[in-house]
């Protein structure tokens, strides 16, 4: 049977490979790679040093070591969701501004067409 440290190390390395593949195919925005590489690094660190969670739990005063991993995962998901909402809000503002600019340009072009049609007559 395969040891869990090897399984989690394979998981971390395969995630890095998948992210690099997605970047190469332009299916993944480079801005988000730091986040996923940090997740992969955390997976690799905890897989290569499984006793690290026991040490951290002792310093943080948590009595059940796997609870630290769940707490860390939930915290990371919360932070990721926050960053996604911030980015989405920025994008919505940019899209709204682009729509307004497009409407102004279309109105300006329609006004120019009317003046050129009147001048031709």
Secondary structure, 3 states (H helix, E strand, C coil): CCCHHHHHHHHHHHHHHHHHHHHHCCCCCHHHHHHHHHHHHHHHHHHHCCCHHHHHHHHHCCCCHHHHHHHHHHHHHHHHHHHHHHHHHHHHHHHHHHHHHHHHHHHHHHHHHHHHHHHHC
